[in-house]
Amino acid sequence: MKPFAWNHGYPSLRMPIFGRNVVATSHALAAQAGLKMIWQGGNAVDAAIAAAAAKTITEPCSNGLGSDAFCILWDGRQLHGLNASGGAPAAWTPEYFRRKYGEAARPPMRGWDSVTVPGAVAAWAALSERFGRLPFGDLMQPAIEIAERGYLAPIVVQQKWAAAARVADLAGQPGFAEVFLPHGRAPEVGERVRLPGIARTLRAVAETGARAFYEGEIAEGIARHAAAHGGAMTVADLAAFRPEWVEPTGQDYRGYTLHEIPPNGQGIAAQIALGILEDFDLASLPPDGPESQHLQIEAMKLAFADTYRYVADPSGMTVTPDEMLDPAYLKTRGRLIDRARAQDFGPGNPASGGTIYLTAADESGMMVSFIQSNFMGFGSGVVVPEWGLSLQNRGYGFHLDPRSPNVVAPGKRPFHTIIPGFLTRDGAPVMSFGVMGGNMQPQGHVQTLVRMLDHHQNPQAACDAPRWRVNEGLSINAESTMPAETVQALAERGHRIEVINDSYQDFGAGQFIWRMGDPAEDGYVAASDPRRDGQAVVA
């Protein structure tokens, strides 16, 4: 690959930073918590776990102790994947929901009947046990201190928190107002936020390990709260959960390989889009011009068409990831793109028949790409008050149609949107990275990789560059910093394009760590997305 262009090129107050140990998150206190672990002799896994625990406090409008999580990491020799998305309670069947809600198409968006078993705490424990260097309890200490001492609400977090407070079906859920609206409102920007219930949970986890969360008094508290409010979650459902170590899938692009967690996640959408774009000479096109943007948008729409049709828990899929990524099949899909016209694509037939992201890397060469999420902001809205425990609403990803690969079933994992990314070249680690924001995540993976690999933009420039977001049909959102002539040209091709000024909500935000060479000598370059309150810190 040609060297990066280090001239910035886009409106931003940030520059890439360099170091031999790096932690990058969407909140400065969480990044500092991670770096503190490295200063204490820990590694990148220890740093990632400490940062993830801190994020449950500093950004509760996106994640919490009741989140799910995924991770891809390079241990110094090979790549590993961890799927810590929880399954449906044993009572959940289509009939269960029809008895309660009639002929609904899917489970409810909020409340206990949207909550699957939370996996994040189990992910922390599994990562620590297999790869960590410090005692697990030590990793919880920065988060405990932040929760008890408090922190000042930053701008983007406050905006998301205030927006959630106005949503009636969220703010009215049991326990929500008690924990997150103690003054009858969201905190103001700069107001001190304390979350003692979360500190209590973290202390219990630090003292007794993650199984206390799934089998001990925390699990019993979760089950009691569910029973009191019409939910089906039991201690047995929680005790049965174990995260799964998986082999990341790979898709080659421009001499590199993009790795994603295999389904039930949507990372394959980014791989499909890049597989299609491999046959187009994007490097010859201006990076911010309409031709390049149009091709990427159309490839992304083709990828989503197949992802939404086929991706589910592997037990429900009728095609395999290998079939969806088959090069011959992707060529047939790419031939559907009309370079002069936007289209609304349906799925092909491949059978050949609110989220936080963080990344950490250390001078030994270990690199961690980690993501955890409540799904829709505060998730289900359900909070177990005495433990400060907010719960995700991943059950909303299920369907009730028995013909759907995502039909609900006991213990089954729903379709997931959160996806950590990892890039290798010739089997060696190159970059750990991710982008937050629902279905923006694979779109962010594609757009930033095209900028770095085709146009040699440095990671911070790729973060700062204007983005688009595919919605449904021909609908596209574009950031206001996208060149006006590009927006006009895309509209002339038939894209129904809306320019959005609020980048915080629509275009995701990411963190990137690119390996410059030998970490002990050359280190890493890191970038943190200006669309959020994030920060990368180095040592």
C-alpha positions in Angstrom: 0.0 0.0 0.0 1.1 3.5 -0.7 1.8 5.7 2.3 -1.1 7.5 3.8 -1.6 11.2 2.9 -1.1 13.0 6.1 -2.7 16.3 5.0 -6.0 16.4 6.7 -8.4 17.6 4.0 -11.7 17.9 5.9 -13.1 20.2 8.5 -12.0 18.9 11.9 -10.2 19.9 15.1 -8.6 16.4 15.4 -5.3 15.0 14.1 -4.2 11.4 14.1 -2.2 10.4 17.2 0.7 8.0 17.5 1.8 5.7 20.3 2.9 2.2 21.3 -0.1 1.6 23.6 -3.5 3.0 22.5 -7.0 3.1 23.8 -9.8 4.8 21.8 -13.4 5.1 22.9 -16.3 7.5 22.5 -15.7 9.0 26.0 -12.5 10.3 27.4 -12.9 8.9 30.9 -13.4 5.4 29.5 -10.3 5.7 27.3 -8.3 6.9 30.4 -9.7 3.9 32.4 -8.3 1.6 29.7 -4.9 3.2 29.6 -4.7 3.1 33.4 -4.7 -0.7 33.1 -1.8 -0.7 30.7 0.1 1.6 33.1 -0.6 -1.0 35.9 1.0 -3.7 33.8 -2.0 -4.9 31.9 -2.5 -5.6 28.2 -4.9 -4.5 25.5 -7.6 -6.9 26.7 -7.4 -5.6 30.2 -7.6 -2.1 28.8 -10.6 -2.9 26.7 -12.5 -4.5 29.6 -11.9 -1.6 31.9 -13.0 0.9 29.2 -16.1 -1.2 28.4 -17.1 -1.2 32.1 -16.6 2.6 32.3 -18.7 3.1 29.2 -21.8 1.6 30.9 -21.6 4.7 33.2 -20.4 7.4 30.9 -22.8 6.6 28.1 -25.8 4.8 29.5 -28.0 6.1 26.6 -26.1 3.6 24.4 -25.0 0.7 26.5 -25.2 -0.8 30.0 -24.6 -3.8 32.2 -27.6 -5.4 30.4 -26.0 -5.0 26.9 -24.7 -7.6 24.5 -21.2 -7.6 23.1 -18.9 -8.8 20.3 -15.2 -8.8 20.0 -12.4 -9.6 17.5 -8.9 -9.7 18.8 -5.4 -10.4 17.7 -3.5 -12.2 20.5 -0.1 -11.7 19.0 -0.3 -14.9 16.9 -3.8 -15.3 15.6 -7.3 -13.8 15.3 -10.2 -14.7 17.7 -13.8 -13.8 17.7 -16.3 -13.7 20.6 -20.0 -13.7 20.2 -21.6 -12.6 23.5 -25.2 -12.0 22.2 -27.7 -13.7 24.5 -30.6 -15.9 23.4 -34.3 -15.7 23.9 -35.9 -16.8 27.2 -37.1 -20.4 27.2 -40.7 -19.3 27.2 -40.4 -17.3 24.0 -42.3 -18.7 21.0 -44.4 -17.1 18.4 -47.5 -18.4 20.3 -46.2 -16.7 23.5 -46.3 -13.3 21.8 -49.5 -13.9 19.9 -51.3 -14.7 23.2 -50.1 -11.4 24.6 -50.1 -9.1 21.6 -52.3 -10.6 19.0 -51.1 -10.8 15.3 -48.0 -8.7 15.7 -45.2 -9.1 13.2 -42.5 -9.0 15.8 -42.0 -8.8 19.6 -42.5 -5.3 21.2 -39.9 -2.7 21.0 -39.8 -1.9 24.7 -40.5 -3.6 28.0 -39.5 -7.0 29.4 -40.8 -8.8 26.3 -38.0 -7.2 24.2 -35.2 -8.4 26.5 -33.0 -11.3 25.6 -30.3 -12.6 28.0 -27.6 -9.9 28.3 -24.1 -11.0 27.3 -21.7 -8.1 27.9 -20.6 -9.0 31.5 -20.0 -12.6 30.4 -17.9 -11.2 27.5 -15.7 -9.3 29.9 -15.1 -12.3 32.0 -14.4 -14.7 29.1 -11.9 -12.2 27.6 -10.2 -11.7 30.9 -9.9 -15.4 31.7 -8.4 -16.3 28.4 -6.3 -13.3 27.5 -6.1 -10.9 30.4 -3.1 -10.2 32.5 -4.5 -8.4 35.6 -7.0 -9.7 38.1 -10.5 -9.3 36.8 -11.6 -7.3 39.9 -8.9 -4.7 39.2 -10.5 -4.0 35.8 -13.7 -2.9 37.4 -12.1 -0.3 39.8 -12.0 2.7 37.4 -15.7 2.3 36.5 -16.7 1.9 40.1 -14.9 5.1 41.0 -16.6 7.0 38.1 -20.0 5.7 39.1 -19.6 6.6 42.8 -17.7 9.9 42.3 -19.8 11.0 39.3 -18.8 12.6 36.0 -20.1 15.7 34.1 -22.6 14.9 31.3 -21.0 15.6 27.9 -22.8 17.2 25.0 -23.7 14.3 22.8 -24.6 12.0 25.6 -26.8 14.7 27.1 -28.6 15.2 23.8 -29.3 11.5 23.4 -30.3 11.2 27.1 -32.7 14.2 26.8 -34.2 12.7 23.6 -34.9 9.4 25.3 -36.6 11.2 28.3 -39.2 12.5 25.8 -40.1 9.0 24.5 -43.2 8.0 26.5 -42.9 4.2 25.9 -39.3 4.4 27.1 -39.5 6.7 30.1 -42.5 4.9 31.4 -40.8 1.5 31.7 -40.3 0.1 35.2 -37.3 1.5 36.9 -36.2 3.8 34.1 -37.2 7.2 35.7 -36.0 6.1 39.1 -32.4 5.5 37.9 -32.0 7.7 34.8 -34.4 10.6 35.5 -33.9 11.1 39.2 -34.8 14.9 39.0 -37.7 14.2 36.6 -35.5 15.0 33.6 -32.3 14.1 31.9 -29.1 15.7 33.2 -28.0 19.0 31.8 -24.7 19.4 29.9 -22.0 19.6 32.5 -24.2 18.4 35.4 -22.7 15.7 37.7 -24.1 12.2 37.1 -23.8 9.6 39.8 -25.0 6.0 39.3 -24.5 4.2 42.6 -26.6 1.2 41.5 -24.2 0.4 38.7 -21.3 0.8 41.2 -23.0 -1.8 43.4 -23.3 -4.3 40.5 -19.7 -3.7 39.4 -18.5 -4.3 43.0 -20.3 -7.6 43.1 -18.9 -8.6 39.8 -15.4 -7.6 40.8 -15.6 -9.6 44.0 -17.3 -12.8 42.8 -16.9 -12.8 39.0 -19.4 -12.7 36.2 -21.2 -15.8 37.3 -22.7 -13.6 40.2 -24.4 -11.7 37.5 -25.9 -14.9 35.9 -26.4 -17.1 38.9 -26.2 -15.1 42.1 -28.1 -12.3 43.7 -28.0 -10.1 40.7 -29.6 -12.9 38.5 -32.2 -13.4 41.2 -33.0 -9.6 41.2 -33.3 -9.6 37.4 -35.7 -12.6 37.5 -37.8 -11.1 40.3 -38.1 -7.8 38.4 -39.2 -9.7 35.3 -41.8 -11.7 37.1 -43.2 -8.6 38.8 -43.6 -6.8 35.4 -44.9 -9.5 33.1 -41.5 -10.7 31.7 -40.4 -14.3 31.1 -36.7 -14.1 32.0 -35.7 -16.6 34.7 -32.6 -17.4 36.7 -32.4 -20.6 34.6 -32.3 -18.5 31.4 -29.4 -16.4 32.8 -27.5 -19.3 34.2 -27.6 -21.2 30.9 -25.8 -18.5 29.0 -22.2 -18.8 27.8 -20.5 -16.5 25.2 -19.3 -18.4 22.1 -15.8 -18.2 20.7 -16.1 -18.1 16.9 -13.8 -17.9 13.9 -14.2 -14.5 12.2 -15.2 -14.5 8.5 -13.0 -12.9 6.0 -13.4 -10.9 2.7 -10.4 -9.9 0.6 -10.3 -6.3 -0.7 -7.3 -4.6 -2.4 -4.8 -7.0 -0.9 -6.2 -6.8 2.6 -8.8 -9.0 4.4 -11.8 -7.5 6.3 -12.8 -9.8 9.2 -16.2 -9.7 10.9 -18.1 -11.8 13.4 -20.2 -14.3 11.5 -24.0 -14.3 11.7 -26.1 -13.6 13.8 -24.4 -10.2 13.2 -24.6 -7.9 10.1 -20.9 -7.6 9.6 -21.3 -9.7 6.4 -23.1 -6.8 4.8 -19.8 -4.8 4.8 -18.0 -7.9 3.4 -20.6 -8.3 0.6 -20.4 -4.7 -0.4 -16.5 -4.7 -0.5 -16.7 -8.0 -2.5 -18.9 -6.3 -5.1 -16.7 -3.1 -5.2 -13.5 -5.2 -5.7 -14.5 -5.3 -9.4 -14.7 -1.5 -9.7 -11.7 0.8 -10.1 -12.6 3.2 -7.3 -9.0 4.5 -7.0 -9.3 6.2 -10.3 -12.3 8.2 -9.2 -12.3 11.3 -7.0 -12.9 10.1 -3.4 -15.7 12.7 -2.8 -17.1 12.6 -6.3 -20.6 11.2 -7.3 -19.2 8.3 -9.3 -17.4 6.7 -6.3 -20.2 7.5 -3.9 -22.9 6.1 -6.2 -21.0 2.8 -6.7 -20.6 2.4 -2.9 -24.2 3.2 -2.2 -25.5 0.7 -4.8 -23.1 -2.0 -3.5 -24.3 -1.3 0.1 -28.0 -1.6 -1.0 -27.3 -5.0 -2.7 -25.5 -6.1 0.5 -28.4 -5.1 2.8 -30.9 -6.8 0.5 -29.2 -10.2 1.1 -28.3 -9.5 4.7 -31.9 -8.7 5.7 -33.2 -11.7 3.8 -30.8 -14.4 5.0 -28.9 -13.4 8.1 -30.0 -14.8 11.5 -28.8 -17.2 14.2 -27.0 -19.9 12.2 -29.6 -22.4 13.3 -32.2 -20.5 11.3 -30.2 -19.7 8.2 -31.0 -21.4 4.8 -27.7 -20.3 3.3 -24.2 -20.1 4.6 -21.8 -17.1 4.9 -19.5 -18.8 2.4 -22.3 -18.9 -0.1 -23.2 -15.3 0.5 -19.6 -14.3 -0.1 -18.9 -16.6 -3.0 -16.9 -14.5 -5.5 -18.9 -15.7 -8.5 -22.1 -14.8 -6.8 -20.9 -11.3 -5.9 -19.9 -10.7 -9.5 -23.4 -11.5 -10.6 -24.8 -9.1 -8.0 -22.3 -6.4 -9.0 -23.4 -6.6 -12.6 -26.9 -5.4 -11.5 -25.4 -1.9 -10.7 -26.3 0.8 -13.2 -23.6 3.5 -13.0 -26.1 6.1 -14.1 -29.2 5.2 -12.1 -30.1 4.4 -8.5 -32.1 1.2 -7.9 -34.1 -0.5 -5.2 -32.7 -4.0 -5.1 -34.3 -7.2 -3.9 -32.3 -10.1 -2.4 -30.5 -12.5 -4.7 -30.2 -16.3 -4.4 -26.7 -17.0 -2.9 -27.4 -20.7 -2.3 -25.6 -22.6 -4.9 -27.6 -24.1 -4.1 -27.7 3.7 20.6 -24.1 1.3 20.7 -20.6 2.0 21.9 -17.4 0.9 20.2 -13.8 0.9 21.6 -10.5 -0.4 20.5 -7.2 -1.0 22.3 -3.7 -2.1 21.2 -0.5 -2.6 23.2 3.3 -2.7 22.5 3.3 -6.5 22.6 1.2 -6.5 19.4 -2.2 -7.4 21.0 -5.1 -5.6 19.3 -8.8 -5.6 20.5 -11.9 -4.5 18.5 -14.9 -4.5 20.9 -18.5 -3.3 20.7 -21.4 -3.5 23.2 -24.9 -2.1 22.9 -28.4 -1.7 24.3 -29.7 -1.6 20.7 -32.1 1.4 20.6 -30.6 4.0 22.9 -31.5 2.9 26.4 -32.8 -0.4 24.9 -35.9 -1.9 26.4 -36.2 0.9 29.0 -36.4 -1.7 31.7 -34.1 -1.0 34.7 -33.6 -3.1 37.8 -33.2 -0.2 40.2 -31.3 -1.6 43.0 -28.6 -2.8 40.6 -28.7 0.2 38.2 -29.2 -2.5 35.6 -30.6 -1.3 32.2 -31.5 -4.0 29.8 -31.2 -4.2 26.0 -34.1 -4.7 23.6 -32.5 -7.2 21.2 -35.6 -9.3 21.2 -37.1 -6.7 18.8 -34.8 -8.2 16.2 -36.9 -11.4 16.1 -39.9 -12.0 13.8 -43.0 -14.0 14.5 -43.5 -15.3 11.0 -42.5 -19.0 11.0 -41.1 -18.6 7.5 -38.5 -16.0 8.6 -35.0 -17.1 9.4 -35.3 -14.8 12.4 -38.4 -16.4 13.8 -38.2 -16.4 17.6 -37.5 -19.6 19.4 -36.3 -20.5 22.9 -32.6 -19.9 23.4 -32.2 -18.6 19.8 -30.1 -15.4 19.2 -31.8 -12.6 17.2 -30.4 -10.7 14.2 -27.8 -8.3 15.6 -26.6 -4.9 14.3 -23.3 -4.5 16.3 -20.1 -5.4 14.5 -16.5 -5.0 15.5 -14.2 -4.9 12.5 -10.6 -6.1 12.0 -8.2 -5.8 9.0 -5.3 -8.0 8.2 -2.8 -8.4 5.3 -1.2 -11.7 4.4 -2.4 -13.0 7.8 -0.8 -10.2 9.8 -2.8 -7.6 11.8 -3.2 -4.2 10.3 -6.2 -2.4 12.0 -8.8 -2.8 14.7 -11.7 -0.5 14.1 -15.5 0.0 14.3 -18.3 2.4 13.7 -21.4 2.8 15.9 -25.0 3.4 14.8 -27.4 0.7 13.9 -27.3 -0.2 10.2 -24.8 2.6 9.7 -22.1 0.3 11.0 -21.4 -1.8 7.9 -21.8 1.3 5.8 -19.2 3.1 7.9 -16.9 0.1 7.6 -17.2 0.2 3.8 -16.8 4.0 3.4 -13.8 4.3 5.7 -12.0 1.3 4.2 -12.5 2.6 0.6 -11.0 5.9 1.7 -8.0 4.3 3.4 -7.3 1.4 0.9 -8.3 3.0 -2.4 -7.5 6.6 -1.8 -4.8 6.3 0.9 -6.5 8.7 3.3 -5.1 8.5 6.8 -7.5 7.1 9.5 -8.4 10.5 10.9 -9.2 11.9 7.5 -11.3 8.8 6.8 -13.1 9.4 10.0 -13.7 13.1 9.3 -14.8 12.7 5.6 -18.5 13.3 4.8 -20.6 10.1 4.9 -23.9 8.9 3.4 -26.3 6.5 4.9 -28.6 4.1 3.1 -32.1 4.0 4.5 -34.8 2.1 2.6 -35.5 2.0 -1.1 -33.9 4.9 -2.8 -33.7 7.0 0.4 -30.2 8.3 1.3 -29.1 10.7 4.0 -25.9 12.7 3.4 -23.8 14.8 5.8 -23.9 18.5 5.2 -20.2 18.5 4.6 -20.6 16.4 1.4 -19.8 18.6 -1.6 -23.0 20.2 -3.0 -22.1 19.1 -6.6 -21.9 15.5 -5.4 -25.3 15.7 -3.7 -26.8 17.2 -6.8 -25.3 14.6 -9.1 -26.5 11.7 -6.8 -30.0 13.2 -6.9 -29.9 13.3 -10.7 -29.1 9.6 -10.7 -32.4 9.0 -8.8 -31.2 8.9 -5.2 -33.8 10.4 -2.9 -31.2 12.3 -0.9 -31.7 14.4 2.3 -28.8 16.5 3.7 -28.6 16.2 7.5 -26.8 18.7 9.7 -26.9 16.6 12.9 -24.1 14.2 12.3 -24.3 12.8 15.8 -27.4 10.8 15.2 -27.3 9.7 11.6 -23.8 8.8 10.5 -22.3 6.8 13.3 -19.0 7.4 15.0 -15.9 5.2 15.2 -12.5 4.5 16.5 -9.5 3.3 14.5 -6.1 1.9 15.4 -3.7 1.2 12.5 -0.5 -0.7 13.1 2.5 1.1 11.7 5.0 -1.7 12.0 6.5 -3.4 15.0 4.4 -2.1 18.0 7.4 -2.1 20.3 9.4 0.1 17.9 7.0 1.8 15.4 3.7 1.7 17.3 0.2 2.6 16.0 -1.7 5.6 14.6 -5.1 6.1 16.1 -8.1 8.2 15.1 -11.2 9.1 17.0 -14.4 10.2 15.3 -15.4 13.8 15.9 -19.1 12.9 15.6 -19.1 11.8 19.2 -17.4 12.8 22.5 -14.7 10.3 21.9 -11.0 10.3 22.5 -7.9 8.2 21.8 -5.2 8.2 24.4 -1.7 6.8 24.0 1.4 5.9 25.9 
